[in-house]
C-alpha cells in the first residue's frame, strides 16, 4: 500500500450536535472543540444555545489532549442520550 502521508483521526477533536423538536419549538445546538492554548495546555471549548444565536460558552482546562478528548466523548454520549444528533 502506498503511503499518502494523510493520517485519519480516530478520535474527534470537534463535534457539532443539534436537537430539533418542532412540536416543542425547540431548536438547539451544542458544539465542542479541543484546542491548544498559548501556554501549551489543552482546553475543551463548549458552546451551546438556540440555533441562530451566539449561544453561551464554557472553557474547561485539561492536563493533556487525551483527557480533553475523553471528556468530549463522554459529554457527546450524554448529549446523544438527551436527543442531540450530529
LODREN-307677 format. One record per residue (C-alpha): x, y, z; chain; residue in three letters; residue number from 1. Coordinates in pm, 1 decimal. Example, Ala and Ser with C-alpha at 12.3 -4.5 7.8 and 13.67 -1.06 7.14 Angstrom:
BEGIN
<pt><xx>1230.0</xx><yy>-450.0</yy><zz>780.0</zz><chain>A</chain><res>ALA</res><n>1</n></pt>
<pt><xx>1367.0</xx><yy>-106.0</yy><zz>714.0</zz><chain>A</chain><res>SER</res><n>2</n></pt>
This chain:
BEGIN
<pt><xx>0.0</xx><yy>0.0</yy><zz>0.0</zz><chain>A</chain><res>UNK</res><n>1</n></pt>
<pt><xx>140.5</xx><yy>340.1</yy><zz>-89.2</zz><chain>A</chain><res>UNK</res><n>2</n></pt>
<pt><xx>169.6</xx><yy>588.8</yy><zz>193.7</zz><chain>A</chain><res>UNK</res><n>3</n></pt>
<pt><xx>-18.8</xx><yy>909.7</yy><zz>127.2</zz><chain>A</chain><res>UNK</res><n>4</n></pt>
<pt><xx>106.1</xx><yy>1096.2</yy><zz>434.1</zz><chain>A</chain><res>UNK</res><n>5</n></pt>
<pt><xx>-252.3</xx><yy>1159.5</yy><zz>549.6</zz><chain>A</chain><res>UNK</res><n>6</n></pt>
<pt><xx>-345.9</xx><yy>1041.6</yy><zz>895.1</zz><chain>A</chain><res>UNK</res><n>7</n></pt>
<pt><xx>-712.3</xx><yy>985.2</yy><zz>971.2</zz><chain>A</chain><res>UNK</res><n>8</n></pt>
<pt><xx>-843.7</xx><yy>1096.2</yy><zz>1308.1</zz><chain>A</chain><res>UNK</res><n>9</n></pt>
<pt><xx>-968.0</xx><yy>813.7</yy><zz>1526.1</zz><chain>A</chain><res>UNK</res><n>10</n></pt>
<pt><xx>-1096.1</xx><yy>1044.5</yy><zz>1799.1</zz><chain>A</chain><res>UNK</res><n>11</n></pt>
<pt><xx>-1278.6</xx><yy>1363.4</yy><zz>1700.2</zz><chain>A</chain><res>UNK</res><n>12</n></pt>
<pt><xx>-1145.2</xx><yy>1696.8</yy><zz>1819.7</zz><chain>A</chain><res>UNK</res><n>13</n></pt>
<pt><xx>-1453.9</xx><yy>1889.4</yy><zz>1706.7</zz><chain>A</chain><res>UNK</res><n>14</n></pt>
<pt><xx>-1820.8</xx><yy>1791.0</yy><zz>1726.3</zz><chain>A</chain><res>UNK</res><n>15</n></pt>
<pt><xx>-2142.9</xx><yy>1974.0</yy><zz>1637.2</zz><chain>A</chain><res>UNK</res><n>16</n></pt>
<pt><xx>-2477.8</xx><yy>1837.2</yy><zz>1763.5</zz><chain>A</chain><res>UNK</res><n>17</n></pt>
<pt><xx>-2836.0</xx><yy>1956.9</yy><zz>1713.1</zz><chain>A</chain><res>UNK</res><n>18</n></pt>
<pt><xx>-3167.4</xx><yy>1890.3</yy><zz>1880.4</zz><chain>A</chain><res>UNK</res><n>19</n></pt>
<pt><xx>-3477.6</xx><yy>1997.1</yy><zz>1689.0</zz><chain>A</chain><res>UNK</res><n>20</n></pt>
<pt><xx>-3832.0</xx><yy>1933.1</yy><zz>1813.7</zz><chain>A</chain><res>UNK</res><n>21</n></pt>
<pt><xx>-4088.3</xx><yy>2138.4</yy><zz>1620.0</zz><chain>A</chain><res>UNK</res><n>22</n></pt>
<pt><xx>-4376.5</xx><yy>2036.5</yy><zz>1848.8</zz><chain>A</chain><res>UNK</res><n>23</n></pt>
<pt><xx>-4196.4</xx><yy>2196.2</yy><zz>2146.9</zz><chain>A</chain><res>UNK</res><n>24</n></pt>
<pt><xx>-4048.9</xx><yy>2486.4</yy><zz>1943.6</zz><chain>A</chain><res>UNK</res><n>25</n></pt>
<pt><xx>-3702.7</xx><yy>2358.3</yy><zz>2036.0</zz><chain>A</chain><res>UNK</res><n>26</n></pt>
<pt><xx>-3404.3</xx><yy>2424.6</yy><zz>1808.8</zz><chain>A</chain><res>UNK</res><n>27</n></pt>
<pt><xx>-3077.9</xx><yy>2386.5</yy><zz>1998.3</zz><chain>A</chain><res>UNK</res><n>28</n></pt>
<pt><xx>-2713.9</xx><yy>2331.8</yy><zz>1912.2</zz><chain>A</chain><res>UNK</res><n>29</n></pt>
<pt><xx>-2417.8</xx><yy>2203.9</yy><zz>2111.3</zz><chain>A</chain><res>UNK</res><n>30</n></pt>
<pt><xx>-2063.5</xx><yy>2245.3</yy><zz>1978.1</zz><chain>A</chain><res>UNK</res><n>31</n></pt>
<pt><xx>-1744.9</xx><yy>2105.0</yy><zz>2135.8</zz><chain>A</chain><res>UNK</res><n>32</n></pt>
<pt><xx>-1384.2</xx><yy>2152.3</yy><zz>2027.0</zz><chain>A</chain><res>UNK</res><n>33</n></pt>
<pt><xx>-1047.6</xx><yy>2050.5</yy><zz>2171.7</zz><chain>A</chain><res>UNK</res><n>34</n></pt>
<pt><xx>-797.2</xx><yy>2334.7</yy><zz>2129.9</zz><chain>A</chain><res>UNK</res><n>35</n></pt>
<pt><xx>-443.2</xx><yy>2411.0</yy><zz>2241.3</zz><chain>A</chain><res>UNK</res><n>36</n></pt>
<pt><xx>-382.7</xx><yy>2739.0</yy><zz>2421.6</zz><chain>A</chain><res>UNK</res><n>37</n></pt>
<pt><xx>-85.1</xx><yy>2974.5</yy><zz>2403.5</zz><chain>A</chain><res>UNK</res><n>38</n></pt>
<pt><xx>77.8</xx><yy>2825.5</yy><zz>2712.0</zz><chain>A</chain><res>UNK</res><n>39</n></pt>
<pt><xx>92.0</xx><yy>2464.3</yy><zz>2587.4</zz><chain>A</chain><res>UNK</res><n>40</n></pt>
<pt><xx>-220.4</xx><yy>2349.1</yy><zz>2769.1</zz><chain>A</chain><res>UNK</res><n>41</n></pt>
<pt><xx>-529.5</xx><yy>2190.7</yy><zz>2620.9</zz><chain>A</chain><res>UNK</res><n>42</n></pt>
<pt><xx>-886.9</xx><yy>2306.2</yy><zz>2665.7</zz><chain>A</chain><res>UNK</res><n>43</n></pt>
<pt><xx>-1233.0</xx><yy>2177.3</yy><zz>2575.0</zz><chain>A</chain><res>UNK</res><n>44</n></pt>
<pt><xx>-1441.7</xx><yy>2465.0</yy><zz>2443.1</zz><chain>A</chain><res>UNK</res><n>45</n></pt>
<pt><xx>-1815.8</xx><yy>2404.1</yy><zz>2477.5</zz><chain>A</chain><res>UNK</res><n>46</n></pt>
<pt><xx>-2070.1</xx><yy>2631.1</yy><zz>2305.9</zz><chain>A</chain><res>UNK</res><n>47</n></pt>
<pt><xx>-2446.5</xx><yy>2580.7</yy><zz>2328.0</zz><chain>A</chain><res>UNK</res><n>48</n></pt>
<pt><xx>-2773.6</xx><yy>2765.4</yy><zz>2274.7</zz><chain>A</chain><res>UNK</res><n>49</n></pt>
<pt><xx>-3066.1</xx><yy>2818.8</yy><zz>2042.2</zz><chain>A</chain><res>UNK</res><n>50</n></pt>
<pt><xx>-2989.8</xx><yy>2780.9</yy><zz>1670.8</zz><chain>A</chain><res>UNK</res><n>51</n></pt>
<pt><xx>-2945.6</xx><yy>3127.6</yy><zz>1519.9</zz><chain>A</chain><res>UNK</res><n>52</n></pt>
<pt><xx>-2795.7</xx><yy>3281.2</yy><zz>1833.6</zz><chain>A</chain><res>UNK</res><n>53</n></pt>
<pt><xx>-2436.5</xx><yy>3316.4</yy><zz>1950.4</zz><chain>A</chain><res>UNK</res><n>54</n></pt>
<pt><xx>-2506.5</xx><yy>3092.8</yy><zz>2248.5</zz><chain>A</chain><res>UNK</res><n>55</n></pt>
<pt><xx>-2311.0</xx><yy>3054.9</yy><zz>2569.2</zz><chain>A</chain><res>UNK</res><n>56</n></pt>
<pt><xx>-1953.9</xx><yy>2930.5</yy><zz>2604.8</zz><chain>A</chain><res>UNK</res><n>57</n></pt>
<pt><xx>-1758.8</xx><yy>2739.3</yy><zz>2867.1</zz><chain>A</chain><res>UNK</res><n>58</n></pt>
<pt><xx>-1386.4</xx><yy>2659.2</yy><zz>2853.1</zz><chain>A</chain><res>UNK</res><n>59</n></pt>
<pt><xx>-1259.2</xx><yy>2359.0</yy><zz>3051.1</zz><chain>A</chain><res>UNK</res><n>60</n></pt>
<pt><xx>-883.5</xx><yy>2327.4</yy><zz>3104.7</zz><chain>A</chain><res>UNK</res><n>61</n></pt>
<pt><xx>-730.8</xx><yy>1977.0</yy><zz>3087.1</zz><chain>A</chain><res>UNK</res><n>62</n></pt>
<pt><xx>-386.0</xx><yy>1835.3</yy><zz>3159.6</zz><chain>A</chain><res>UNK</res><n>63</n></pt>
<pt><xx>-336.8</xx><yy>1680.7</yy><zz>2815.9</zz><chain>A</chain><res>UNK</res><n>64</n></pt>
<pt><xx>-512.8</xx><yy>1623.4</yy><zz>2484.4</zz><chain>A</chain><res>UNK</res><n>65</n></pt>
<pt><xx>-613.7</xx><yy>1267.3</yy><zz>2573.0</zz><chain>A</chain><res>UNK</res><n>66</n></pt>
<pt><xx>-811.2</xx><yy>1377.3</yy><zz>2878.7</zz><chain>A</chain><res>UNK</res><n>67</n></pt>
<pt><xx>-978.7</xx><yy>1656.5</yy><zz>2682.1</zz><chain>A</chain><res>UNK</res><n>68</n></pt>
<pt><xx>-1086.2</xx><yy>1413.4</yy><zz>2408.6</zz><chain>A</chain><res>UNK</res><n>69</n></pt>
<pt><xx>-1212.7</xx><yy>1169.4</yy><zz>2672.7</zz><chain>A</chain><res>UNK</res><n>70</n></pt>
<pt><xx>-1421.6</xx><yy>1449.8</yy><zz>2825.9</zz><chain>A</chain><res>UNK</res><n>71</n></pt>
<pt><xx>-1554.0</xx><yy>1539.6</yy><zz>2478.4</zz><chain>A</chain><res>UNK</res><n>72</n></pt>
<pt><xx>-1656.0</xx><yy>1178.6</yy><zz>2407.1</zz><chain>A</chain><res>UNK</res><n>73</n></pt>
<pt><xx>-1824.8</xx><yy>1139.4</yy><zz>2747.1</zz><chain>A</chain><res>UNK</res><n>74</n></pt>
<pt><xx>-2017.5</xx><yy>1464.4</yy><zz>2705.4</zz><chain>A</chain><res>UNK</res><n>75</n></pt>
<pt><xx>-2116.5</xx><yy>1373.5</yy><zz>2347.5</zz><chain>A</chain><res>UNK</res><n>76</n></pt>
<pt><xx>-2264.0</xx><yy>1043.3</yy><zz>2466.9</zz><chain>A</chain><res>UNK</res><n>77</n></pt>
<pt><xx>-2461.7</xx><yy>1224.8</yy><zz>2737.3</zz><chain>A</chain><res>UNK</res><n>78</n></pt>
<pt><xx>-2599.8</xx><yy>1473.0</yy><zz>2482.9</zz><chain>A</chain><res>UNK</res><n>79</n></pt>
<pt><xx>-2696.5</xx><yy>1193.7</yy><zz>2240.5</zz><chain>A</chain><res>UNK</res><n>80</n></pt>
<pt><xx>-2896.5</xx><yy>1026.1</yy><zz>2518.6</zz><chain>A</chain><res>UNK</res><n>81</n></pt>
<pt><xx>-3084.2</xx><yy>1356.4</yy><zz>2561.3</zz><chain>A</chain><res>UNK</res><n>82</n></pt>
<pt><xx>-3180.8</xx><yy>1365.2</yy><zz>2192.3</zz><chain>A</chain><res>UNK</res><n>83</n></pt>
<pt><xx>-2899.2</xx><yy>1558.8</yy><zz>2024.7</zz><chain>A</chain><res>UNK</res><n>84</n></pt>
<pt><xx>-2790.7</xx><yy>1429.7</yy><zz>1682.4</zz><chain>A</chain><res>UNK</res><n>85</n></pt>
<pt><xx>-2492.5</xx><yy>1504.8</yy><zz>1456.1</zz><chain>A</chain><res>UNK</res><n>86</n></pt>
